[in-house]
Amino acid sequence: MGLGTLLRRRPKDGVAGGQVAGLPDEAGFAVLQIVDPLGQPLPNADITLTSSETGRRMLKTVTDPYGLATAALPYGNYAVMVTVEGLQPAHRTIEVVAGTRPAPERIHMTSGQMPELPQPGIWLFDPPHTAIRFVARHVGMANVHGRFTRFDGGIRVAERMEDSYVEISIEAASLTTGNKTRDNHLRSADFLDVERYPYLHFASNKMVHKSGTKWTIQGTLTLHGVSRTVNLDTTYLGAVNGGYGEELRCAARSTTELHREDYTLNWRTMLARGIAVVGPTVKLEMDVQAMHRNDSTPTPPE
């Protein structure tokens, strides 16, 4: 069950939109109901809510058997994205009002067509529209959310998609979690050791089509001077003409889980030294937009 199911409650006396006792002053409820093209509730729909003010992902959950998801969140505006295999992704902006539990916001999913695969050629990542994030469990505390702000990479799309190639290089020192002291520690020799290992590097060696829009990209990730095979669970989101100059763009979302000790980042040793650290596993998430390079697109410097 998702977090929405755990938090779901009925409004008193069946009346929606009233004040809710027990909520922090700055919190309100987001209430969503996801329905299929025929208007029937959709269980297990994936929902992501991102703060419109900070760009931070605040919640990822799934709907319950009635297509409902409810969560208490700080007041403000949120971008909602709903994905269901075989249907078009749905986007909505909602406002969470402090102290209230509104009637469910109904989001109607529409039938999806398999997105056309990107045309062969070189596609370069567009940094302003690409995000590389990580989520790690802080020992004894809540999750730590962070991101890398400097990177470059691209995709060489082959005539047969399975023969395509992905490569990305991430500047380790560009890590940020919103806490300067923690960031400096994560960049130090205790963790990433950015002076000795300035880059994280991923290069693919296989692309496998799973089903629908789902792919697995297998490749080698080099981090902290150690190379390991990882699998990126990837959802292809399609290609469109858009943006400045009507560039041809494609988009995808990838996730994987890294184990720190695979890269000689020994969290147990640091715990023994009394250093508060993030836990042994880190979830890496990438939301990628790439632009098709044509003859008028400058080649990036080496």
Beta strands, then each sheet from edge to edge (+ up, - down):
strand 1: 27-35
strand 2: 46-51
strand 3: 57-62
strand 4: 68-74
strand 5: 76-83
strand 6: 90-96
strand 7: 105-108
strand 8: 121-125
strand 9: 131-138
strand 10: 143-148
strand 11: 151-157
strand 12: 165-171
strand 13: 175-176
strand 14: 199-211
strand 15: 214-223
strand 16: 226-242
strand 17: 247-259
strand 18: 278-292
sheet 1: 4+ 1- 7-
sheet 2: 3+ 2- 5+ 6-
sheet 3: 13+ 10- 9+ 18- 8+ 11- 12+ 14- 15+ 16- 17+
end
